[in-house]
Amino acid sequence: MSITIKEIAAAAGVSRGTVDRVLHNRKGVNQDVAQEIQELADKLGYVPNRAGKILAARKQQIRFGCMLPDLGNPFFKGVIDGFRRAESELKDYGVSVDVIHLRGFDAKTHVETLQKMAAEEYSGMCLTTLDVPEVQKEIYSITQNGIPVVSVNTDIPDSGRICYVGTDYAKAGHTAAGMLSLITRAESLKESEHCEKILIVSGSFKIRGHNERISGFKAGLDSHHICYDIVDTVEAFDDNDDSYRLTRDILVQHTEITSVFIVAGGVPGVYRAVKELKRNTLIILAFDELPEIRQAISEGGIGFTICQEPEMQGYMGIMRLFGYLMEEGKKDVHDYITDTIIKIADNI
């Protein structure tokens, strides 16, 4: 026979309301008393009733805060759509989702925003942010205060987050290298000394996923025995204007470049520079399914793009937080890795 809240209250010499508050992580109980009640519940073998917890959740507001560097980056629209789908499905449980919008990758701005979010006392957070010590420290402080955090789209593993929801960036980079090997195989057969000259246009070097894509790409080039030389690697911050300017300047200086690997955003800017310079033989390696990328593929300027299910990332980020709250953090939360999907003109 399972132990009840009433029996725990009797054993602890407190009211049922006090036990209920402790077991459902609500405030208003002395920390020492709360610890004693939790230890007693564990000792007696208390197993929370899921239906009862859901009913309890309906009586209290569950607010999730989601921080994204989405201003100026249309990729994140899909992630936000996923947040909203999860919010709609969980509205009967009192769940609401606040999206906090940032522009760019300034560490100070990200830290200050996290501090403001901590003051809001959210029930949990989904974060797309920088993998740098000052941000890791801020997230760790949040998690130590009992607020679960899920890293969405790019990981921050050394932060105390409960799990990661997003793409396998190293695999995506490796996949891009595999596609390049298929495209260049004919050239390699014609020229015994054919060697790819590659420009890498990255987003922010402070984003873990961008760095993992680059390392995965290089590992893939090596595994496919592709002769290559990285002519330059530039940081364009997912910005089309920066991507255009940097790409155009480098292509003018280095006419030997044969392919451009675009790690994150900025694809339209790169494509514009390539078109203006009439470098039609350049191979452009791109990610994600934005309208401009679909247009470039339909024009034949880009052969393919590698997608990562952004809507599912947002959706599963919220669902992972909600599941963690319902289980009261007593079960490990596994990462959710979205599919790596190659799209060409025939299936985009």
N, C-alpha and C positions, 0 to 999 in steps of 0.2 A: 504493500500500500504506500503510495507516494505521500511525502510530507506536505503539509499545507502551510500557507502564510499564517493562518490562525495558530497553528502549533508552534511555528517559529517564534511568533510574538509572545506566546505563553512561556516558552523556554527562555527567551531573552528578557522577559519582564517589561516589554514595551507594547505599544498599541499596534494593531494590525495596519493602521495607516502609516506608522513609522516604517514598518517592515516593507510595506508596499512601495514607499518612496525610495528606500535603499535598493530594492531589487529591480526597480525600473529607472534607476539612475537619475532620480529627481532630487532637487536641492531641498535644504531645510532640515537636514539631520547632522548632528555633530559628527565630525570625521571619525573620532574614536568609536562612537556608538555604531556608526555605519560599518566600520571595519569589523566590529564584533558580530554584528548581525550577518554580514556577508560570510564570515568564517563559520558561524553557526549553521547557516543555510547549507554551506558546502559540506560540513561535517554530517549533517542530518540527511544529506542526499536529496536536497530540494531540486526538482526538475521543473523549470518554468513551463507553464501551459501556453502553447503558441497562440491559441485563440484568445486566451486571457490577455496576453501581451498586446495583441492587435487591438483588442477593445481598449486597453489602457492607452495605447498609442493614439486612438481616436479622441481621447479626452485631452490630449496635450498636443500642442503644435510642434511638428517636426520640421525644422527649417534647415535646408542645406545651402551652403554658400559655395559657388563655383567660380573660380578665378581663371580667366583666359586672356592671353595677349592677342586678342582677336581684332582690335581696331586696325583697319587697313589690311587685314588678312582674311579674305572670303572663305578660306578653307574651314574656319571654325563655325560657319553657319550650320554645317551638318552636325557638329558636336552639340551645338545649342539645340538643334532639333531633337537630338537624342535626349538631352536633359528634359525638354518639355514633354516628350512622349512618356518618359518615366514619371514625371510629375503628374501627368494626366491619369496614368494608371494607378497611382498611389494617392490620389486626392481623397479618397474615402478614408484613408488612414491619417488624414491631417497633415500630409506632406506638402511643403511648398519649396520652391527652388529660386534662389536669388543668383543672378549671373552678374559678376563684377567684371567689367571690361577694361582692359589695359591696352596701351599702345607700346610696342617695342619690348626691349630686353634690358632695361636699366635695373640693375640689382637693387639699388636704393628704393626705386619705385615699387618693386615687387615686395620688398621687406616691409615698407610702410603700409602697403595694401594688406598684407597678411596681418599686421598688427591691428589694423582697423577691423578686419574680419574677426580676429580673436575677441575683440571687445563686443562684437555682436552676439557672442555666445551661440553660435550655430550648433546644431545637433551633429553635424559632420560637414566635411569639405571635400570637393573635387578640385584639384589644382593642376594647371598646366603652367609650369614655371621653370626657373633656372636651376641647374644642378651645380650650385656654387656654395661654398661654406656658409656664407651669411644667410642664405635662404634656407639651407638645410637646418641651420641652428634655429631659425624662427619656426619652421614647421615642427621640429622636434619639441620645442616649447609648447606648441599647440597640442600635440599628441600627448605630452606628459600631463596636460590638464584635462585629459579624458575625452578630447574631441577626435574622433576617427578621421583620418585623411586618406583619400584615394588619389594617387597620381594618375592623371588622364592624359593620353596622347604622348607624353614623354615622361620618363621615370625619374624619380629622386629617391633612390634606394636608401641612402644614408640619412634618413629623415624621420624614421619612426612611422612612416605611412603603413597602412594595413595591407595594401596591395597595389598593383599597377594594372591599368586597363588601357590597352593601346596596341599598336603594331609592333612587330619584331623588326626593328630598324636594321639590324645587321643582316637579317635575311633579305630585307627589301634591297639593301645595297648589293648584296650578293646576286640577287635576281637581276638587277640592272646590269651587272657585269656579264651575267649569262646571256642576256638579250644582246648586249654589245658583241659578244663573241659570235653569235649567230649572224649578226649583220655584217661583221667584218671578215667572216671566214672566207668569202669570195676574194676579198682584197688580199688576204694573206696567201691564198693559193696563187694569185697572179704575181705577187711581189714577195720573194723569199725573205726580204728584210723589212717588210711592212711593219711599222710601229705606230701605235696610236699616240697622238699628242693631245692631252686632255686638259681642259680648263674645268675646275670645280668651283661652282658658285653655291656657297653655303648660306644658311640662314644665320643664326647666332651661334658662335662657338661655345656659348654658355648653355646651350640646350643639349642635353645628353643624347637625344635621339639623332640630332644632326651629325654629331661626331660618330655615333655608331653606324650610321648609314655610310659615311666616308670609309671607316675601317672595314665594313662589310664589303663595300665596293672594291677596295684594294685587294682584300682577301680573295674575292671572286675573280678579279683579273689574274691574280697569281694562279689560282686553281685551274683556270681555263687556259693557262699558258699563253696569255696575251702579252705581247711586247708592248709596253706603254711607258710614257713619260708624263708626269704631272707637271705641266708648264706653269700653272699658278693655281692657288686656292684662295678665294676671296670671300669675305663676309659681307653679305648684302642685306641682312636683317629682314628677309622676306618682303622686301620693298621693290616694287616694279621699277621705279625711277632709278634706285641705286643699282639694281640688277642690269638695267639697260645701259647706264653710264659705264659701269665697270666692265661689262662684257664688251661693249663697243670699243672702249679704249684698249683692252687687252687683245682683241681680235685684230685691231689695226696694227698693233706692235708685233703680234705673233701670227703671221700668216700661215705658219706651219700647223696650227691647231686643227685637229680633225674631228673632235667631239667635245661637247659641253655636258657635264654632269651637274644637273641642278638639284641640290640636296633637298630643298624645301620649297618655299614660295618664291615669287619673282619670275616664274616661267614666262608670262607675257612680256616682261621687260627684256629678257634674254632673246626671246623669239623676235621681238621688234628689231633688236640690234642685228641679228643674223639676217633678217630680211633686208634691212637698209643697206647692209654691206654686200648683199647678193652672195652670201656664202651658203648657197643652196645645198652643197654637198656635205655640210657639217651634220653630224649625228647629234641630236638633242635627246638626252636621257632625262625624263621628267617623272614627277609623282603627282598623284591626285587627279580628280575629275572635275575641274572647274570649267565654266563655259568657254573661256579663252583657250584652254587646253583642248577641249573638244573641237573648237574651230580650227586650231592649228593641225590637229590630226586629220580633220576632213580636208584640209588644204594640202596635206602631204608633207608639211614642214616638220612634223613630229610623227614618228612611226608608231609609238605606243606610250602608255603611261601606266604607272604602277599604283594601285589604289589601296586604301587601308580602312575602309568602313568607318568614317568619322561619326555617322549617326549612331552606330552601335557602340562606339566608344563612350559617347555621352550617356546613352541609355544604361549601359552596364555599369558605368561609374556610379550613378545614382542607385541602381539596384544593389550593387555591392555594399554601399553605405547602409541602405535600409536593412538588408539581410544581417549585417553586422549588429545593428541596433536591436533587431528582433531576437538575435541569439545572445545578446548582451556581451558580445565579444568573447564568448567562451569557445568558439570554433575558429580555427585558422581560416583566413580568407585567401583563396587562391587567385593568382593573376589571371586576367582574361586577355588573351592575345587574339586580335582580330586577324582575318584572312589577308594574305598578300595576293592581290588580284591584278592580273595583267589585262589591260584593255587596249584594243586596237580599233581601227575604223569600223570593223564589222560587228563589234559587240559593245561599243561605247554608247 
